Structure formats: C-alpha cells, structure tokens
Amino acid sequence: MYYVADGTKRCGLYTCKACGSRFLNVQIAPKIDCPYCGEQSFDMEIGPDEEMPEIVQTAELDEVVEGEENVERYDTLLSLAITGGNYDWI
C-alpha cells in the first residue's frame, strides 16, 4: 500500500490545514505533524543566534479507519490522487 503497511487494521485519516493534503497514518492523535509541509518548514542548520523553529501540528484527525479492507480501500483512493491512477507503483 502507499501510505500504510500491508495488513494495517487501524489508522487515522488526516487533513492538513496548511497545505490541504489528505493522508493516512498509523499514529492516531487529534493533531500530528504533516509529512508534506512539516518537512519543508523545518531547517536543521541553525546558527548560534537563531532560535529553534516551533513545530506546529497542522494535520487534524478526520476519521479513524478500522478494518483491513477499509484501510486498504482508503489507501488506494488517496494514492490515486498522488499517482494519477497509475498502478505501476504497486
């Protein structure tokens, strides 16, 4: 599968309020870091006069998806937006 490992029986469906991305994650919490816009805003090379950037959790939990078939269905539907319907990556 694209977002979660094969055989996953429970995961969270998230929507990022900053970039609008929708994704699945095995971590289930009310808010988590967006894997798409969170990586771009965090810079590991900071100087001595700079402050550590604040990590903002922008992805909010929309739904808890349960059941192996439902997780696989959501994963396939969400991955179609990324792959453009190309199943060659499977």
PASEBA-1860 file (N, C-alpha, C; in nm, 3 decimals):
! residues 90
1> MYYVADGT> 0.084/-0.118/0.000/0.000/0.000/0.000/0.089/0.124/0.000 ~ 0.029/0.237/-0.022/0.104/0.361/-0.042/0.135/0.434/0.088 ~ 0.034/0.453/0.173/0.052/0.532/0.296/0.087/0.448/0.418 ~ 0.025/0.332/0.431/0.048/0.246/0.546/0.089/0.107/0.499 ~ 0.145/0.028/0.588/0.193/-0.106/0.552/0.077/-0.201/0.525 ~ 0.104/-0.302/0.445/0.004/-0.405/0.419/-0.037/-0.472/0.549 ~ -0.164/-0.500/0.563/-0.213/-0.567/0.683/-0.250/-0.473/0.796 ~ -0.241/-0.343/0.775/-0.278/-0.247/0.879/-0.428/-0.255/0.902
9> KRCGLYTC> -0.468/-0.267/1.028/-0.608/-0.284/1.061/-0.673/-0.159/1.118 ~ -0.591/-0.060/1.157/-0.644/0.062/1.216/-0.548/0.177/1.190 ~ -0.602/0.287/1.140/-0.519/0.405/1.115/-0.606/0.529/1.118 ~ -0.543/0.644/1.110/-0.615/0.770/1.111/-0.612/0.836/0.974 ~ -0.723/0.898/0.937/-0.732/0.977/0.814/-0.716/1.122/0.855 ~ -0.615/1.188/0.800/-0.581/1.324/0.840/-0.592/1.421/0.723 ~ -0.623/1.547/0.755/-0.621/1.655/0.658/-0.536/1.767/0.716 ~ -0.440/1.813/0.638/-0.353/1.922/0.682/-0.424/2.055/0.654
17> KACGSRFL> -0.433/2.139/0.754/-0.499/2.269/0.739/-0.410/2.369/0.666 ~ -0.279/2.346/0.663/-0.188/2.439/0.597/-0.178/2.414/0.446 ~ -0.157/2.288/0.407/-0.137/2.259/0.264/-0.253/2.186/0.200 ~ -0.349/2.138/0.280/-0.466/2.071/0.226/-0.447/1.925/0.190 ~ -0.332/1.867/0.220/-0.306/1.727/0.188/-0.389/1.636/0.278 ~ -0.434/1.524/0.220/-0.503/1.420/0.296/-0.417/1.296/0.292 ~ -0.403/1.230/0.406/-0.317/1.112/0.414/-0.359/1.023/0.528 ~ -0.309/0.901/0.525/-0.331/0.804/0.633/-0.204/0.794/0.716
25> NVQIAPKI> -0.222/0.766/0.844/-0.108/0.748/0.932/-0.148/0.648/1.040 ~ -0.055/0.559/1.076/-0.085/0.460/1.181/-0.094/0.525/1.318 ~ -0.035/0.642/1.332/-0.043/0.715/1.458/-0.182/0.779/1.466 ~ -0.252/0.759/1.576/-0.385/0.816/1.592/-0.381/0.915/1.708 ~ -0.392/1.043/1.673/-0.392/1.152/1.770/-0.478/1.264/1.712 ~ -0.528/1.355/1.796/-0.611/1.464/1.743/-0.538/1.551/1.640 ~ -0.409/1.575/1.661/-0.327/1.654/1.568/-0.188/1.592/1.558 ~ -0.132/1.590/1.436/0.004/1.542/1.415/0.074/1.636/1.316
33> DCPYCGEQ> 0.204/1.615/1.298/0.280/1.692/1.200/0.246/1.644/1.061 ~ 0.231/1.736/0.968/0.206/1.700/0.829/0.336/1.652/0.767 ~ 0.339/1.535/0.704/0.463/1.486/0.644/0.504/1.564/0.520 ~ 0.415/1.645/0.465/0.446/1.719/0.343/0.493/1.861/0.372 ~ 0.415/1.940/0.442/0.457/2.078/0.467/0.544/2.090/0.591 ~ 0.539/1.994/0.681/0.623/1.998/0.802/0.770/1.982/0.772 ~ 0.805/1.898/0.672/0.944/1.876/0.636/1.005/2.000/0.572 ~ 0.925/2.076/0.498/0.976/2.191/0.427/1.004/2.308/0.519
41> SFDMEIGP> 0.930/2.319/0.630/0.946/2.434/0.717/1.052/2.415/0.825 ~ 1.102/2.294/0.842/1.198/2.267/0.949/1.339/2.266/0.893 ~ 1.425/2.354/0.943/1.563/2.365/0.897/1.656/2.322/1.010 ~ 1.731/2.213/0.987/1.820/2.160/1.091/1.946/2.243/1.108 ~ 1.980/2.324/1.010/2.102/2.405/1.018/2.069/2.544/1.068 ~ 2.076/2.561/1.199/2.051/2.692/1.257/2.181/2.743/1.319 ~ 2.195/2.871/1.318/2.314/2.933/1.374/2.299/2.959/1.522 ~ 2.407/3.007/1.587/2.401/3.030/1.731/2.307/3.144/1.770
49> DEEMPEIV> 2.280/3.236/1.678/2.192/3.350/1.709/2.047/3.323/1.671 ~ 2.020/3.209/1.608/1.884/3.179/1.563/1.813/3.091/1.666 ~ 1.684/3.105/1.670/1.604/3.024/1.760/1.556/2.899/1.689 ~ 1.532/2.793/1.766/1.476/2.671/1.710/1.336/2.701/1.658 ~ 1.305/2.657/1.537/1.169/2.682/1.487/1.067/2.601/1.565 ~ 0.950/2.660/1.581/0.844/2.592/1.653/0.776/2.493/1.560 ~ 0.760/2.371/1.606/0.694/2.268/1.527/0.545/2.279/1.550 ~ 0.472/2.304/1.443/0.328/2.322/1.452/0.260/2.198/1.394
57> QTAELDEV> 0.172/2.141/1.470/0.099/2.023/1.424/-0.025/2.071/1.350 ~ -0.018/2.062/1.216/-0.123/2.119/1.132/-0.222/2.016/1.080 ~ -0.189/1.889/1.089/-0.279/1.785/1.036/-0.376/1.742/1.146 ~ -0.504/1.750/1.116/-0.607/1.715/1.213/-0.675/1.584/1.174 ~ -0.707/1.505/1.274/-0.773/1.376/1.254/-0.916/1.398/1.207 ~ -0.950/1.339/1.092/-1.086/1.345/1.039/-1.165/1.223/1.080 ~ -1.099/1.108/1.074/-1.171/0.982/1.097/-1.072/0.872/1.133 ~ -1.115/0.779/1.216/-1.037/0.659/1.245/-1.090/0.550/1.152
65> VEGEENVE> -1.002/0.496/1.069/-1.041/0.392/0.974/-1.004/0.258/1.035 ~ -1.104/0.170/1.048/-1.081/0.039/1.109/-1.119/-0.071/1.013 ~ -1.050/-0.182/1.024/-1.073/-0.296/0.936/-0.975/-0.297/0.821 ~ -0.913/-0.411/0.798/-0.809/-0.422/0.696/-0.860/-0.383/0.557 ~ -0.983/-0.423/0.523/-1.039/-0.390/0.392/-1.065/-0.240/0.378 ~ -1.116/-0.177/0.483/-1.141/-0.032/0.478/-1.012/0.047/0.468 ~ -0.911/0.005/0.543/-0.782/0.073/0.536/-0.724/0.062/0.395 ~ -0.732/-0.056/0.337/-0.681/-0.076/0.201/-0.759/0.009/0.100
73> RYDTLLSL> -0.889/0.018/0.117/-0.973/0.098/0.028/-0.936/0.246/0.035 ~ -0.925/0.301/0.157/-0.888/0.441/0.174/-0.748/0.467/0.118 ~ -0.655/0.376/0.143/-0.518/0.391/0.094/-0.517/0.398/-0.058 ~ -0.593/0.311/-0.123/-0.599/0.309/-0.269/-0.660/0.437/-0.322 ~ -0.770/0.482/-0.263/-0.835/0.603/-0.310/-0.747/0.726/-0.294 ~ -0.682/0.739/-0.180/-0.595/0.855/-0.158/-0.471/0.850/-0.246 ~ -0.420/0.731/-0.274/-0.300/0.720/-0.357/-0.328/0.751/-0.504 ~ -0.455/0.737/-0.547/-0.489/0.771/-0.685/-0.464/0.919/-0.714
81> AITGGNYD> -0.484/1.004/-0.615/-0.457/1.147/-0.633/-0.308/1.173/-0.651 ~ -0.224/1.095/-0.584/-0.079/1.113/-0.593/-0.025/1.051/-0.722 ~ -0.069/0.930/-0.752/-0.012/0.857/-0.867/-0.084/0.887/-0.997 ~ -0.198/0.957/-0.990/-0.272/0.988/-1.111/-0.338/0.866/-1.173 ~ -0.366/0.765/-1.092/-0.429/0.644/-1.142/-0.333/0.544/-1.199 ~ -0.204/0.568/-1.186/-0.102/0.478/-1.238/-0.075/0.370/-1.133 ~ -0.108/0.247/-1.165/-0.089/0.136/-1.071/0.046/0.069/-1.086 ~ 0.139/0.125/-1.163/0.270/0.064/-1.183/0.353/0.061/-1.055
89> WI> 0.322/0.150/-0.961/0.399/0.154/-0.836/0.365/0.038/-0.745 ~ 0.253/-0.032/-0.769/0.212/-0.142/-0.682/0.302/-0.262/-0.704
END
